[in-house]
């Protein structure tokens, strides 16, 4: 698979034309919702003319279609925003373009990023890069697939509860969810404001590090962003990594467990001591997540009312009918399910019983992580309990679908950085990934560790 360095110093126009050609060759995967060909070629010509320069000059990339970006509608893979043309660009996209990168298309996702398979898109599911009968993972499935199929060397995604790490695992690429607040969320369609993060997919950890370094840093338009810490991180010194025992039980696919143990052996070769650790609050993390996140997203989705922007129902007689029909027609079934759950847990009489209890439990989870990081540099676990499942296999069972997030949501709830790294393939040829979780602001060290493993 291509690296960013393969594009540097070459004709930007040729880079873009080749990426667009590859994009059209993989149309059957339904990974891309639109191409930004006209704008991409215009920018490429400016790069070749010396009018645009930078560390990513002439390098093509793809954005998940919940990033506001010029050149094509920003749909969030929903009917609600099917014809929405962004009046501005996301800060992350602006920073990459300032370094000469060229966006060539918008990737498919679960509508409004609600899902773990990219089956909940209003424009159809995305197929797995290794097996077209299986899901790409989600919600950033399209971005993972275009990276795995070598359309572009990197692609942007969002990770609220595993939406970068899980599709990265399912498609055999590197995916990073950074420390909460590392990258500005300005200009990205909101899901759950306390766990939303901006990350990327790449074919290798070194490229992911470069992309994240460029995007990271303070943004006055997003008050949750942190001052730039990317290149100011102390090296891992303990040389100890904890293997989370709750993720290595018989409930986890045997091949996934074995690939995780194999990865642990590679870490040992690098001089790290591996010890089994207990993350007892993990068993409650999924319950916390599916109370807190639906509560936040139900609030964030209230802005789609059929009045200001987005889908508007036709031939309505009252304001109440406009609201109701516009939202009913514009949202997918999974969007409605999460809105209903969120509205319920925030309602009078249930706010204290559910939402507040979940937030208290979240604090206990954070404290447990903090205690572990006093002894260990990082924690190792699988990304998902199984390799990619069949398209439609879990579609009628939302609880089973939610259970696939059990290993990714703890880091999201705690705001910790986590990297999904390829760990090999199953006997059926399906990619399997492992996850390394670090303490706050240890993102670069995690990617450096993955990069060292890649060389073994």
C-alpha positions as a Markdown table, in Angstrom:
| # | Residue | x | y | z |
|---|---|---|---|---|
| 1 | Unk | 0.0 | 0.0 | 0.0 |
| 2 | Unk | 1.1 | 3.6 | -0.7 |
| 3 | Unk | 2.8 | 5.8 | 1.7 |
| 4 | Unk | 2.7 | 9.6 | 1.8 |
| 5 | Unk | 6.3 | 9.7 | 0.7 |
| 6 | Unk | 5.4 | 8.0 | -2.5 |
| 7 | Unk | 3.5 | 11.1 | -3.6 |
| 8 | Unk | 5.9 | 13.8 | -2.5 |
| 9 | Unk | 8.0 | 15.5 | -5.3 |
| 10 | Unk | 5.8 | 14.1 | -8.0 |
| 11 | Unk | 3.3 | 16.0 | -10.2 |
| 12 | Unk | 0.3 | 16.8 | -8.1 |
| 13 | Unk | -2.0 | 16.7 | -11.2 |
| 14 | Unk | -0.8 | 13.2 | -11.9 |
| 15 | Unk | -1.2 | 12.2 | -8.3 |
| 16 | Unk | -4.8 | 13.4 | -8.3 |
| 17 | Unk | -5.7 | 11.9 | -11.6 |
| 18 | Unk | -4.4 | 8.5 | -10.5 |
| 19 | Unk | -6.3 | 8.7 | -7.2 |
| 20 | Unk | -9.5 | 9.6 | -9.1 |
| 21 | Unk | -8.9 | 6.7 | -11.4 |
| 22 | Unk | -8.6 | 4.3 | -8.5 |
| 23 | Unk | -11.6 | 5.8 | -6.9 |
| 24 | Unk | -13.7 | 5.0 | -9.9 |
| 25 | Unk | -12.3 | 1.4 | -10.1 |
| 26 | Unk | -13.7 | 0.6 | -6.7 |
| 27 | Unk | -17.3 | 1.9 | -7.1 |
| 28 | Unk | -18.7 | -1.5 | -6.3 |
| 29 | Unk | -17.5 | -1.1 | -2.7 |
| 30 | Unk | -19.7 | 2.1 | -2.3 |
| 31 | Unk | -16.9 | 3.6 | -0.2 |
| 32 | Unk | -17.2 | 7.1 | -1.7 |
| 33 | Unk | -20.3 | 9.3 | -1.9 |
| 34 | Unk | -18.8 | 11.9 | -4.1 |
| 35 | Unk | -15.7 | 13.1 | -5.9 |
| 36 | Unk | -14.4 | 16.6 | -5.7 |
| 37 | Unk | -12.6 | 16.3 | -9.0 |
| 38 | Unk | -12.9 | 19.9 | -10.4 |
| 39 | Unk | -11.6 | 21.5 | -7.2 |
| 40 | Unk | -9.0 | 18.8 | -6.6 |
| 41 | Unk | -7.5 | 19.3 | -10.1 |
| 42 | Unk | -7.5 | 23.1 | -9.7 |
| 43 | Unk | -5.5 | 22.8 | -6.4 |
| 44 | Unk | -3.2 | 20.3 | -8.0 |
| 45 | Unk | -2.4 | 22.7 | -10.8 |
| 46 | Unk | -1.5 | 25.4 | -8.2 |
| 47 | Unk | 0.8 | 22.9 | -6.4 |
| 48 | Unk | 2.6 | 22.2 | -9.6 |
| 49 | Unk | 2.9 | 25.9 | -10.4 |
| 50 | Unk | 4.4 | 26.5 | -7.0 |
| 51 | Unk | 1.5 | 28.6 | -5.7 |
| 52 | Unk | 0.8 | 26.0 | -2.9 |
| 53 | Unk | 3.4 | 24.2 | -1.0 |
| 54 | Unk | 3.9 | 22.3 | 2.3 |
| 55 | Unk | 4.7 | 19.0 | 3.8 |
| 56 | Unk | 1.8 | 17.3 | 2.0 |
| 57 | Unk | 2.1 | 19.2 | -1.3 |
| 58 | Unk | 0.3 | 17.2 | -4.0 |
| 59 | Unk | -0.8 | 14.3 | -1.7 |
| 60 | Unk | -4.4 | 13.2 | -2.3 |
| 61 | Unk | -6.7 | 12.3 | 0.6 |
| 62 | Unk | -10.4 | 11.6 | 1.4 |
| 63 | Unk | -12.6 | 13.0 | 4.1 |
| 64 | Unk | -15.5 | 11.2 | 5.9 |
| 65 | Unk | -18.6 | 13.0 | 4.6 |
| 66 | Unk | -19.4 | 14.5 | 8.0 |
| 67 | Unk | -16.5 | 17.0 | 7.5 |
| 68 | Unk | -17.6 | 20.3 | 6.0 |
| 69 | Unk | -15.5 | 20.5 | 2.9 |
| 70 | Unk | -15.8 | 22.3 | -0.5 |
| 71 | Unk | -16.3 | 20.6 | -3.8 |
| 72 | Unk | -19.3 | 18.4 | -3.1 |
| 73 | Unk | -22.3 | 18.3 | -0.7 |
| 74 | Unk | -21.7 | 17.4 | 2.9 |
| 75 | Unk | -24.4 | 14.8 | 3.5 |
| 76 | Unk | -23.4 | 13.0 | 6.7 |
| 77 | Unk | -24.7 | 10.0 | 4.6 |
| 78 | Unk | -28.2 | 11.1 | 5.4 |
| 79 | Unk | -31.3 | 12.3 | 3.5 |
| 80 | Unk | -31.5 | 15.1 | 6.0 |
| 81 | Unk | -28.4 | 16.8 | 4.5 |
| 82 | Unk | -28.4 | 15.2 | 1.1 |
| 83 | Unk | -28.2 | 18.6 | -0.7 |
| 84 | Unk | -26.3 | 20.6 | 1.9 |
| 85 | Unk | -23.3 | 22.5 | 0.5 |
| 86 | Unk | -20.9 | 23.7 | 3.2 |
| 87 | Unk | -20.4 | 27.4 | 3.6 |
| 88 | Unk | -17.0 | 26.8 | 5.2 |
| 89 | Unk | -14.5 | 24.0 | 5.7 |
| 90 | Unk | -13.6 | 22.1 | 8.9 |
| 91 | Unk | -10.5 | 23.3 | 10.7 |
| 92 | Unk | -8.8 | 19.9 | 10.2 |
| 93 | Unk | -9.4 | 20.1 | 6.4 |
| 94 | Unk | -8.1 | 23.7 | 6.3 |
| 95 | Unk | -4.9 | 22.7 | 8.1 |
| 96 | Unk | -4.2 | 19.8 | 5.7 |
| 97 | Unk | -4.9 | 22.0 | 2.7 |
| 98 | Unk | -2.5 | 24.7 | 4.1 |
| 99 | Unk | 0.2 | 22.0 | 3.9 |
| 100 | Unk | -0.7 | 21.3 | 0.3 |
| 101 | Unk | -2.9 | 18.2 | 0.7 |
| 102 | Unk | -5.7 | 17.7 | -1.9 |
| 103 | Unk | -9.1 | 16.3 | -1.0 |
| 104 | Unk | -10.4 | 14.2 | -3.9 |
| 105 | Unk | -13.6 | 12.9 | -2.4 |
| 106 | Unk | -16.1 | 12.4 | 0.5 |
| 107 | Unk | -16.4 | 8.9 | 2.1 |
| 108 | Unk | -19.5 | 6.9 | 3.1 |
| 109 | Unk | -20.5 | 6.5 | 6.7 |
| 110 | Unk | -23.4 | 5.5 | 8.9 |
| 111 | Unk | -25.8 | 8.4 | 8.7 |
| 112 | Unk | -24.7 | 11.0 | 11.2 |
| 113 | Unk | -22.0 | 8.5 | 12.3 |
| 114 | Unk | -24.6 | 6.4 | 14.2 |
| 115 | Unk | -23.5 | 2.8 | 13.7 |
| 116 | Unk | -20.7 | 0.4 | 13.7 |
| 117 | Unk | -20.8 | -1.1 | 10.2 |
| 118 | Unk | -21.6 | 1.6 | 7.6 |
| 119 | Unk | -24.8 | -0.2 | 6.9 |
| 120 | Unk | -26.9 | 2.7 | 8.2 |
| 121 | Unk | -26.0 | 5.0 | 5.3 |
| 122 | Unk | -28.9 | 6.5 | 3.4 |
| 123 | Unk | -26.9 | 5.7 | 0.2 |
| 124 | Unk | -26.3 | 2.0 | 0.9 |
| 125 | Unk | -23.6 | 0.0 | 2.8 |
| 126 | Unk | -19.9 | 0.1 | 2.2 |
| 127 | Unk | -18.3 | -3.3 | 1.5 |
| 128 | Unk | -15.2 | -4.6 | 3.3 |
| 129 | Unk | -11.9 | -4.1 | 1.5 |
| 130 | Unk | -10.9 | -7.8 | 2.0 |
| 131 | Unk | -14.4 | -9.5 | 1.5 |
| 132 | Unk | -17.2 | -7.8 | -0.3 |
| 133 | Unk | -19.8 | -9.9 | 1.6 |
| 134 | Unk | -18.8 | -8.4 | 4.9 |
| 135 | Unk | -19.2 | -5.0 | 6.5 |
| 136 | Unk | -16.5 | -2.3 | 6.4 |
| 137 | Unk | -17.0 | -1.4 | 10.0 |
| 138 | Unk | -18.2 | 2.0 | 11.1 |
| 139 | Unk | -19.1 | 4.6 | 11.3 |
| 140 | Unk | -16.0 | 5.7 | 9.3 |
| 141 | Unk | -16.1 | 2.6 | 7.0 |
| 142 | Unk | -15.7 | 4.4 | 3.7 |
| 143 | Unk | -12.5 | 6.2 | 4.8 |
| 144 | Unk | -11.0 | 2.9 | 6.0 |
| 145 | Unk | -11.8 | 1.1 | 2.7 |
| 146 | Unk | -10.4 | 3.8 | 0.4 |
| 147 | Unk | -7.2 | 3.7 | 2.5 |
| 148 | Unk | -7.0 | -0.2 | 2.4 |
| 149 | Unk | -7.7 | -0.3 | -1.3 |
| 150 | Unk | -4.9 | 2.2 | -1.9 |
| 151 | Unk | -7.0 | 4.9 | -3.4 |
| 152 | Unk | -5.3 | 7.5 | -1.2 |
| 153 | Unk | -2.5 | 7.1 | 1.4 |
| 154 | Unk | -4.6 | 8.6 | 4.2 |
| 155 | Unk | -8.2 | 9.5 | 5.0 |
| 156 | Unk | -10.0 | 11.4 | 7.7 |
| 157 | Unk | -12.5 | 10.0 | 10.1 |
| 158 | Unk | -14.3 | 10.7 | 13.4 |
| 159 | Unk | -14.2 | 8.4 | 16.4 |
| 160 | Unk | -16.9 | 8.8 | 19.1 |
| 161 | Unk | -16.9 | 5.3 | 20.5 |
| 162 | Unk | -14.7 | 3.3 | 18.1 |
| 163 | Unk | -15.7 | 4.7 | 14.7 |
| 164 | Unk | -12.1 | 4.9 | 13.4 |
| 165 | Unk | -10.5 | 2.0 | 15.3 |
| 166 | Unk | -13.1 | -0.7 | 14.4 |
| 167 | Unk | -13.1 | -0.1 | 10.6 |
| 168 | Unk | -9.3 | 0.2 | 10.7 |
| 169 | Unk | -9.2 | -3.3 | 12.3 |
| 170 | Unk | -11.8 | -4.7 | 9.9 |
| 171 | Unk | -9.9 | -3.5 | 6.8 |
| 172 | Unk | -6.2 | -3.9 | 7.9 |
| 173 | Unk | -5.0 | -0.3 | 8.2 |
| 174 | Unk | -3.8 | 1.9 | 11.0 |
| 175 | Unk | -6.4 | 4.1 | 12.7 |
| 176 | Unk | -6.0 | 6.6 | 15.5 |
| 177 | Unk | -8.4 | 8.1 | 18.0 |
| 178 | Unk | -6.5 | 11.0 | 19.6 |
| 179 | Unk | -6.7 | 12.4 | 23.1 |
| 180 | Unk | -10.0 | 14.3 | 23.4 |
| 181 | Unk | -9.4 | 17.8 | 22.3 |
| 182 | Unk | -6.2 | 17.2 | 20.4 |
| 183 | Unk | -7.9 | 18.2 | 17.1 |
| 184 | Unk | -10.5 | 20.8 | 16.5 |
| 185 | Unk | -14.1 | 19.6 | 15.9 |
| 186 | Unk | -15.1 | 22.8 | 14.3 |
| 187 | Unk | -16.8 | 22.2 | 10.9 |
| 188 | Unk | -17.6 | 18.5 | 11.7 |
| 189 | Unk | -21.2 | 17.4 | 12.1 |
| 190 | Unk | -21.6 | 16.8 | 15.8 |
| 191 | Unk | -22.6 | 13.4 | 17.3 |
| 192 | Unk | -21.7 | 13.3 | 21.0 |
| 193 | Unk | -19.8 | 16.4 | 22.1 |
| 194 | Unk | -18.0 | 14.9 | 25.1 |
| 195 | Unk | -16.5 | 11.9 | 23.1 |
| 196 | Unk | -16.2 | 13.1 | 19.5 |
| 197 | Unk | -12.6 | 13.1 | 18.2 |
| 198 | Unk | -11.0 | 13.7 | 14.9 |
| 199 | Unk | -8.5 | 11.2 | 13.6 |
| 200 | Unk | -7.2 | 9.5 | 10.5 |
| 201 | Unk | -6.5 | 6.2 | 8.7 |
| 202 | Unk | -3.2 | 5.5 | 7.1 |
| 203 | Unk | -1.3 | 2.6 | 5.7 |
| 204 | Unk | 1.4 | 3.0 | 8.4 |
| 205 | Unk | 1.9 | 4.6 | 11.8 |
| 206 | Unk | 4.5 | 7.1 | 10.6 |
| 207 | Unk | 2.1 | 8.7 | 8.1 |
| 208 | Unk | -0.7 | 8.8 | 10.7 |
| 209 | Unk | 1.7 | 10.7 | 13.0 |
| 210 | Unk | 2.4 | 13.3 | 10.3 |
| 211 | Unk | -1.2 | 13.8 | 9.5 |
| 212 | Unk | -2.2 | 14.1 | 13.2 |
| 213 | Unk | 0.7 | 16.5 | 13.9 |
| 214 | Unk | -0.6 | 18.8 | 11.2 |
| 215 | Unk | -4.2 | 18.7 | 12.4 |
| 216 | Unk | -3.5 | 19.0 | 16.1 |
| 217 | Unk | -3.5 | 22.1 | 18.1 |
| 218 | Unk | -5.5 | 24.9 | 19.7 |
| 219 | Unk | -8.4 | 26.4 | 17.7 |
| 220 | Unk | -10.3 | 29.4 | 18.9 |
| 221 | Unk | -13.4 | 28.1 | 17.1 |
| 222 | Unk | -13.5 | 25.0 | 19.3 |
| 223 | Unk | -13.0 | 25.8 | 23.0 |
| 224 | Unk | -12.5 | 22.1 | 23.9 |
| 225 | Unk | -9.2 | 22.0 | 21.9 |
| 226 | Unk | -5.9 | 21.6 | 23.8 |
| 227 | Unk | -2.8 | 23.6 | 23.2 |
| 228 | Unk | -0.5 | 21.8 | 20.8 |
| 229 | Unk | 1.3 | 18.9 | 22.7 |
| 230 | Unk | 2.0 | 16.6 | 19.8 |
| 231 | Unk | 5.7 | 17.0 | 19.6 |
| 232 | Unk | 6.2 | 17.6 | 23.3 |
| 233 | Unk | 5.6 | 14.1 | 24.8 |
| 234 | Unk | 7.9 | 12.3 | 27.2 |
| 235 | Unk | 9.1 | 8.9 | 25.9 |
| 236 | Unk | 7.7 | 5.7 | 27.3 |
| 237 | Unk | 9.9 | 4.9 | 30.3 |
| 238 | Unk | 8.3 | 2.1 | 32.2 |
| 239 | Unk | 8.7 | -0.4 | 29.4 |
| 240 | Unk | 5.6 | -2.2 | 30.7 |
| 241 | Unk | 2.4 | -2.8 | 28.8 |
| 242 | Unk | -0.8 | -4.2 | 30.4 |
| 243 | Unk | -2.8 | -6.9 | 28.6 |
| 244 | Unk | -6.5 | -6.3 | 29.6 |
| 245 | Unk | -7.8 | -9.7 | 30.8 |
| 246 | Unk | -11.5 | -8.8 | 30.3 |
| 247 | Unk | -10.7 | -8.8 | 26.5 |
| 248 | Unk | -9.1 | -12.2 | 26.4 |
| 249 | Unk | -12.0 | -14.4 | 27.5 |
| 250 | Unk | -13.7 | -17.2 | 25.7 |
| 251 | Unk | -16.3 | -14.7 | 24.6 |
| 252 | Unk | -13.7 | -13.3 | 22.2 |
| 253 | Unk | -13.0 | -15.0 | 18.9 |
| 254 | Unk | -10.1 | -17.4 | 19.3 |
| 255 | Unk | -8.2 | -16.0 | 16.3 |
| 256 | Unk | -8.6 | -12.5 | 17.6 |
| 257 | Unk | -7.2 | -13.6 | 21.0 |
| 258 | Unk | -4.3 | -15.3 | 19.3 |
| 259 | Unk | -3.4 | -12.3 | 17.1 |
| 260 | Unk | -3.4 | -10.1 | 20.2 |
| 261 | Unk | -1.0 | -12.5 | 21.9 |
| 262 | Unk | 1.2 | -12.6 | 18.8 |
| 263 | Unk | 1.3 | -8.8 | 18.9 |
| 264 | Unk | 2.3 | -9.0 | 22.6 |
| 265 | Unk | 5.2 | -11.2 | 21.6 |
| 266 | Unk | 6.4 | -8.5 | 19.1 |
| 267 | Unk | 6.3 | -5.9 | 21.9 |
| 268 | Unk | 8.4 | -8.2 | 24.1 |
| 269 | Unk | 11.0 | -8.2 | 21.3 |
| 270 | Unk | 11.1 | -4.4 | 21.6 |
| 271 | Unk | 12.0 | -4.8 | 25.3 |
| 272 | Unk | 8.5 | -4.3 | 26.8 |
| 273 | Unk | 7.3 | -6.4 | 29.7 |
| 274 | Unk | 3.7 | -7.7 | 29.2 |
| 275 | Unk | 1.5 | -8.2 | 32.3 |
| 276 | Unk | -2.2 | -9.1 | 32.5 |
| 277 | Unk | -4.2 | -6.3 | 34.1 |
| 278 | Unk | -7.7 | -5.9 | 35.4 |
| 279 | Unk | -10.0 | -3.1 | 34.0 |
| 280 | Unk | -13.0 | -4.1 | 36.0 |
| 281 | Unk | -15.1 | -1.0 | 35.1 |
| 282 | Unk | -14.9 | -2.1 | 31.4 |
| 283 | Unk | -17.9 | -4.4 | 32.0 |
| 284 | Unk | -20.1 | -1.3 | 32.7 |
| 285 | Unk | -18.6 | 0.9 | 29.9 |
| 286 | Unk | -21.1 | -0.1 | 27.2 |
| 287 | Unk | -24.1 | 0.7 | 29.5 |
| 288 | Unk | -22.5 | 4.1 | 30.3 |
| 289 | Unk | -21.8 | 4.8 | 26.6 |
| 290 | Unk | -25.3 | 4.0 | 25.4 |
| 291 | Unk | -26.8 | 6.4 | 28.0 |
| 292 | Unk | -24.4 | 9.3 | 27.7 |
| 293 | Unk | -23.9 | 9.3 | 23.9 |
| 294 | Unk | -27.6 | 9.1 | 22.9 |
| 295 | Unk | -28.4 | 11.9 | 25.4 |
| 296 | Unk | -25.8 | 14.2 | 23.8 |
| 297 | Unk | -26.7 | 13.3 | 20.2 |
| 298 | Unk | -30.4 | 13.7 | 20.8 |
| 299 | Unk | -29.6 | 17.3 | 21.9 |
| 300 | Unk | -27.2 | 17.9 | 18.9 |
| 301 | Unk | -29.8 | 16.6 | 16.4 |
| 302 | Unk | -32.5 | 18.9 | 17.6 |
| 303 | Unk | -31.1 | 21.5 | 15.2 |
| 304 | Unk | -32.5 | 19.6 | 12.2 |
| 305 | Unk | -36.0 | 20.9 | 12.3 |
| 306 | Unk | -36.8 | 21.4 | 8.6 |
| 307 | Unk | -36.7 | 25.2 | 9.0 |
| 308 | Unk | -33.1 | 26.5 | 9.0 |
| 309 | Unk | -31.3 | 24.0 | 6.8 |
| 310 | Unk | -31.5 | 20.4 | 5.8 |
| 311 | Unk | -34.4 | 18.3 | 4.5 |
| 312 | Unk | -37.8 | 20.1 | 4.6 |
| 313 | Unk | -41.0 | 18.1 | 4.2 |
| 314 | Unk | -43.4 | 19.3 | 1.5 |
| 315 | Unk | -47.1 | 20.2 | 1.7 |
| 316 | Unk | -47.3 | 20.6 | 5.4 |
| 317 | Unk | -50.1 | 22.6 | 7.1 |
| 318 | Unk | -48.8 | 23.3 | 10.6 |
| 319 | Unk | -45.4 | 24.0 | 12.2 |
| 320 | Unk | -45.7 | 20.8 | 14.3 |
| 321 | Unk | -46.2 | 18.8 | 11.1 |
| 322 | Unk | -43.2 | 20.5 | 9.5 |
| 323 | Unk | -41.0 | 19.5 | 12.4 |
| 324 | Unk | -42.4 | 15.9 | 12.7 |
| 325 | Unk | -42.4 | 15.0 | 9.0 |
| 326 | Unk | -39.0 | 16.6 | 8.2 |
| 327 | Unk | -37.3 | 14.7 | 10.9 |
| 328 | Unk | -39.2 | 11.5 | 10.1 |
| 329 | Unk | -38.2 | 11.6 | 6.5 |
| 330 | Unk | -34.7 | 12.9 | 7.0 |
| 331 | Unk | -33.5 | 10.5 | 9.7 |
| 332 | Unk | -32.6 | 6.8 | 9.4 |
| 333 | Unk | -34.0 | 4.2 | 11.8 |
| 334 | Unk | -30.8 | 4.1 | 13.9 |
| 335 | Unk | -30.9 | 7.9 | 14.2 |
| 336 | Unk | -34.4 | 7.7 | 15.5 |
| 337 | Unk | -33.6 | 4.9 | 17.9 |
| 338 | Unk | -30.8 | 6.9 | 19.5 |
| 339 | Unk | -32.8 | 10.1 | 19.6 |
| 340 | Unk | -35.5 | 8.2 | 21.5 |
| 341 | Unk | -33.1 | 6.7 | 24.0 |
| 342 | Unk | -31.4 | 10.0 | 24.6 |
| 343 | Unk | -34.6 | 11.9 | 25.0 |
| 344 | Unk | -35.8 | 9.2 | 27.5 |
| 345 | Unk | -32.7 | 9.3 | 29.7 |
| 346 | Unk | -32.8 | 13.1 | 29.8 |
| 347 | Unk | -36.5 | 13.3 | 30.6 |
| 348 | Unk | -37.9 | 14.4 | 34.0 |
| 349 | Unk | -37.7 | 11.5 | 36.5 |
| 350 | Unk | -35.0 | 9.6 | 34.6 |
| 351 | Unk | -32.2 | 12.1 | 34.3 |
| 352 | Unk | -30.9 | 11.3 | 37.8 |
| 353 | Unk | -31.6 | 7.6 | 37.6 |
| 354 | Unk | -29.8 | 7.1 | 34.3 |
| 355 | Unk | -27.7 | 10.0 | 32.9 |
| 356 | Unk | -26.2 | 11.2 | 36.2 |
| 357 | Unk | -25.5 | 7.6 | 37.3 |
| 358 | Unk | -23.7 | 6.9 | 34.0 |
| 359 | Unk | -21.6 | 10.0 | 34.4 |
| 360 | Unk | -20.6 | 9.0 | 38.0 |
| 361 | Unk | -19.6 | 5.5 | 36.7 |
| 362 | Unk | -17.6 | 7.2 | 33.9 |
| 363 | Unk | -15.5 | 8.9 | 36.6 |
| 364 | Unk | -14.8 | 5.6 | 38.2 |
| 365 | Unk | -13.6 | 4.2 | 34.8 |
| 366 | Unk | -11.4 | 7.3 | 34.3 |
| 367 | Unk | -9.9 | 6.8 | 37.8 |
| 368 | Unk | -9.2 | 3.1 | 37.0 |
| 369 | Unk | -7.4 | 4.0 | 33.8 |
| 370 | Unk | -5.3 | 6.6 | 35.7 |
| 371 | Unk | -4.2 | 4.1 | 38.3 |
| 372 | Unk | -3.1 | 1.6 | 35.6 |
| 373 | Unk | -1.0 | 4.3 | 33.8 |
| 374 | Unk | 1.0 | 4.9 | 37.0 |
| 375 | Unk | 2.5 | 1.4 | 36.3 |
| 376 | Unk | 2.1 | 0.9 | 32.6 |
| 377 | Unk | 3.1 | 2.8 | 29.4 |
| 378 | Unk | 0.1 | 1.5 | 27.5 |
| 379 | Unk | -2.7 | -1.1 | 27.5 |
| 380 | Unk | -3.1 | -3.8 | 24.9 |
| 381 | Unk | -6.4 | -5.4 | 23.8 |
| 382 | Unk | -8.3 | -6.4 | 20.7 |
| 383 | Unk | -10.3 | -3.7 | 18.8 |
| 384 | Unk | -13.4 | -5.9 | 18.4 |
| 385 | Unk | -14.5 | -9.3 | 19.6 |
| 386 | Unk | -14.6 | -10.7 | 16.1 |
| 387 | Unk | -13.3 | -10.0 | 12.6 |
| 388 | Unk | -15.7 | -8.2 | 10.2 |
| 389 | Unk | -19.2 | -9.8 | 10.2 |
| 390 | Unk | -21.5 | -10.4 | 7.2 |
| 391 | Unk | -23.5 | -7.6 | 5.8 |
| 392 | Unk | -27.0 | -7.8 | 7.3 |
| 393 | Unk | -25.9 | -10.3 | 10.0 |
| 394 | Unk | -26.6 | -7.9 | 12.9 |
| 395 | Unk | -28.8 | -5.4 | 11.1 |
| 396 | Unk | -32.0 | -6.6 | 12.8 |
| 397 | Unk | -30.5 | -6.9 | 16.3 |
| 398 | Unk | -29.3 | -3.4 | 17.5 |
| 399 | Unk | -28.1 | -4.8 | 20.9 |
| 400 | Unk | -25.8 | -7.3 | 19.2 |
| 401 | Unk | -24.5 | -4.5 | 17.0 |
| 402 | Unk | -23.9 | -2.3 | 20.1 |
| 403 | Unk | -22.0 | -5.2 | 21.8 |
| 404 | Unk | -19.4 | -5.0 | 19.0 |
| 405 | Unk | -18.3 | -1.7 | 20.6 |
| 406 | Unk | -17.4 | -3.2 | 24.0 |
| 407 | Unk | -13.6 | -2.9 | 23.5 |
| 408 | Unk | -13.5 | 0.6 | 21.9 |
| 409 | Unk | -15.9 | 2.7 | 24.1 |
| 410 | Unk | -13.8 | 2.7 | 27.3 |
| 411 | Unk | -11.0 | 4.8 | 25.8 |
| 412 | Unk | -13.7 | 7.1 | 24.3 |
| 413 | Unk | -15.4 | 7.7 | 27.6 |
| 414 | Unk | -12.1 | 8.4 | 29.3 |
| 415 | Unk | -10.9 | 10.7 | 26.5 |
| 416 | Unk | -7.7 | 8.7 | 26.1 |
| 417 | Unk | -5.7 | 8.2 | 22.9 |
| 418 | Unk | -6.0 | 4.8 | 21.2 |
| 419 | Unk | -4.4 | 3.3 | 18.1 |
| 420 | Unk | -5.7 | 0.4 | 16.0 |
| 421 | Unk | -2.9 | -1.5 | 14.4 |
| 422 | Unk | -3.0 | -4.4 | 11.9 |
| 423 | Unk | -2.1 | -7.7 | 13.6 |
| 424 | Unk | -2.6 | -10.2 | 10.8 |
| 425 | Unk | -5.4 | -12.0 | 9.1 |
| 426 | Unk | -7.8 | -14.8 | 10.1 |
| 427 | Unk | -7.8 | -18.2 | 8.4 |
| 428 | Unk | -10.5 | -16.8 | 6.1 |
| 429 | Unk | -8.2 | -13.9 | 5.2 |
| 430 | Unk | -10.1 | -11.3 | 7.2 |
| 431 | Unk | -8.0 | -8.5 | 8.8 |
| 432 | Unk | -7.6 | -8.5 | 12.6 |
| 433 | Unk | -6.4 | -5.4 | 14.5 |
| 434 | Unk | -5.2 | -4.8 | 18.0 |
| 435 | Unk | -5.6 | -1.7 | 20.1 |
| 436 | Unk | -3.0 | 0.2 | 22.1 |
| 437 | Unk | -4.4 | 2.7 | 24.6 |
| 438 | Unk | -2.2 | 5.3 | 26.3 |
| 439 | Unk | -2.4 | 8.0 | 28.9 |
| 440 | Unk | -3.6 | 11.5 | 28.0 |
| 441 | Unk | -1.3 | 13.2 | 25.5 |
| 442 | Unk | 0.7 | 10.1 | 24.7 |
| 443 | Unk | -0.6 | 9.8 | 21.2 |
| 444 | Unk | 2.7 | 10.2 | 19.4 |
| 445 | Unk | 4.3 | 7.6 | 21.6 |
| 446 | Unk | 1.6 | 5.1 | 20.8 |
| 447 | Unk | 2.1 | 5.7 | 17.0 |
| 448 | Unk | 5.9 | 5.4 | 17.5 |
| 449 | Unk | 5.4 | 2.1 | 19.3 |
| 450 | Unk | 3.2 | 0.8 | 16.4 |
| 451 | Unk | 5.8 | 2.0 | 13.9 |
| 452 | Unk | 8.5 | 0.0 | 15.7 |
| 453 | Unk | 6.3 | -3.1 | 15.6 |
| 454 | Unk | 5.7 | -2.6 | 11.9 |
| 455 | Unk | 9.5 | -3.0 | 11.3 |
| 456 | Unk | 9.7 | -6.5 | 13.0 |
